[in-house]
């Protein structure tokens, strides 16, 4: 279970990285950047929580 949580957290962080890089290449027009920024923050937080939760003794087999 710990491996699944860690891999899921890393996949979520990778998705957040891809969205961040695509958002940087869009340009400086600033359209719809607020919702993208909030989404990136939520994805990063979710990925970190999942990756760190895999280290809890409850999930260690």
RABELDA-V678201 format. One record per backbone hydrogen bond with DSSP energy under -0.5 kcal/mol. CO is the residue of the C=O (numbers start at 0). NH is the residue of the N-H. E is the energy in kcal/mol with one decimal. If there is no record, write none. Layout:
BEGIN
<<CO NH E> <CO NH E>>
END
This chain:
BEGIN
<<0 4 -2.2> <1 5 -2.4> <2 6 -2.6> <3 7 -2.4> <4 8 -2.4> <5 9 -2.2> <6 10 -2.3> <7 11 -2.3> <8 12 -2.1> <9 13 -2.1> <10 14 -2.3> <11 15 -2.2> <12 16 -2.0> <13 17 -2.3> <14 18 -2.4> <15 19 -2.2> <16 20 -2.5> <17 21 -2.5> <18 22 -2.2> <19 23 -1.7> <20 24 -1.6> <21 25 -0.9> <22 26 -0.6> <29 32 -1.0> <31 35 -0.9> <32 36 -2.4> <33 37 -2.1> <34 38 -2.2> <35 39 -2.3> <36 40 -2.1> <37 41 -2.4> <38 42 -2.7> <39 43 -2.5> <40 44 -2.4> <41 45 -2.7> <42 46 -2.6> <43 47 -2.4> <44 48 -2.4> <45 49 -2.4> <46 50 -2.5> <47 51 -2.5> <48 52 -2.4> <49 53 -1.2> <51 54 -1.4> <52 55 -1.7> <55 58 -1.1> <55 59 -0.6> <56 59 -0.6> <58 1 -0.9>>
END
